[in-house]
């Protein structure tokens, strides 16, 4: 299996984290092809032939089948494993949180991180758009905090793919300008995820993005 992904992307890191926690090892069980979307590498004719939507991550099987969308990939990889609940109700709850991640969390937390890390300091996006992302992102964190005040995980009684989906960008929310100090339950949950067997952290942003992040107070 080949994974096309951008290592600094939370959506791509979700896939790598689950693969590692499933015991699948890089260069043994899967191949990683670094595909930098910030440099147009997802817009080439070769990549668009695999995913016309021009986004990573995607996985390509040896028989040529291609699957896109990070959370769909998580569901497929986790099938039959403890990371995806067998109980229909618990599975639906996990999927509900994964939809929440894509509609109410990632569009604001990830975009704030992108604006601060991959756009020039004088970019017009650093005004109203960034403020809106911060406001909506904090609204998502408030929902998560409320859930975690009574529950250890988002996938059900145990850790699983909904936690992986929400962890990826929450763990680097500070790079988007978010202060997680007001969310003790989220911070405790982040620590629990980091302590799970086989955990791997997202790599540091590429040099250019890191330099931009370092220039922000």
Residue pairs with C-beta under 8 A, 6 or more apart in sequence:
1 29
1 30
1 31
1 59
1 60
1 61
1 62
2 30
2 31
2 32
2 33
2 59
2 60
3 12
3 15
3 16
3 19
3 30
3 31
3 32
3 33
3 57
3 58
3 59
4 33
4 35
4 47
4 50
4 56
4 57
4 58
4 59
4 60
5 12
5 13
5 15
5 16
5 32
5 33
5 34
5 35
5 56
5 57
6 12
6 34
6 35
6 36
6 37
6 38
6 56
6 57
7 13
7 16
7 34
7 202
7 203
8 202
8 203
8 204
8 205
8 206
8 209
9 37
9 56
9 57
10 106
10 110
10 113
10 168
10 169
10 172
10 202
11 56
11 57
11 70
11 106
11 110
11 168
12 56
12 57
12 70
13 168
13 202
14 57
14 70
14 71
14 73
14 74
14 164
14 165
14 168
15 57
15 59
15 70
15 73
15 74
15 77
16 26
16 32
16 200
17 164
17 167
17 168
17 199
17 200
18 74
18 77
18 78
18 83
18 161
18 164
19 26
19 29
19 30
19 77
20 26
20 198
20 199
20 200
21 83
21 164
21 196
21 197
21 198
21 199
22 77
22 78
22 81
22 83
22 198
23 198
24 30
26 32
35 41
35 42
35 47
35 56
36 206
37 55
37 56
38 118
38 206
38 209
41 47
42 48
42 51
42 54
42 55
42 56
43 54
47 54
48 54
50 58
50 60
50 66
51 58
51 66
51 68
53 68
55 68
57 68
57 70
57 73
58 66
58 67
58 68
58 73
59 66
59 67
59 73
60 66
67 73
67 76
70 165
71 98
71 101
71 102
71 161
71 165
74 98
74 161
74 164
74 165
75 84
75 95
75 98
75 161
78 84
78 160
78 161
82 158
82 160
83 155
83 159
83 160
83 161
83 164
84 91
84 94
84 155
84 160
84 161
85 91
85 93
85 94
85 155
85 156
85 158
85 160
87 156
90 155
90 156
90 157
93 155
93 156
93 162
94 154
94 155
94 156
94 160
94 161
94 162
95 162
97 154
97 155
97 162
97 165
97 166
98 161
98 162
98 165
100 140
100 143
100 166
101 162
101 165
101 166
102 165
104 136
104 139
104 140
104 143
105 137
105 140
105 144
105 166
105 169
105 170
106 169
107 133
107 136
108 132
108 133
108 134
108 135
108 136
108 137
108 140
109 133
109 137
109 140
109 169
109 170
109 173
109 176
109 178
110 169
110 176
111 129
111 133
111 176
112 130
112 133
112 134
112 137
112 173
112 176
112 177
112 178
113 169
113 172
113 173
113 175
113 176
114 176
115 123
115 125
115 126
115 129
115 130
115 133
115 176
116 126
116 130
116 175
116 176
116 177
116 212
116 213
116 216
117 175
117 176
117 205
117 209
117 210
117 212
117 213
118 208
118 209
118 212
119 125
119 126
119 212
120 212
121 212
121 215
121 216
130 177
133 176
134 176
134 177
134 178
137 173
137 176
137 178
138 178
141 170
141 173
141 178
141 180
141 183
141 186
142 183
144 154
144 166
144 170
144 183
144 185
144 186
145 183
145 184
145 185
145 186
147 154
148 185
148 186
148 188
148 189
149 185
152 189
152 192
153 159
153 160
153 162
153 163
153 189
153 192
154 162
154 163
154 166
155 161
155 162
155 163
159 192
159 193
159 196
163 189
163 193
164 193
167 190
167 193
168 202
169 176
170 180
170 186
170 190
171 190
171 193
171 194
171 201
171 202
172 202
173 180
174 180
175 205
175 213
177 216
180 186
180 187
180 190
181 187
193 199
194 201
204 210
205 213
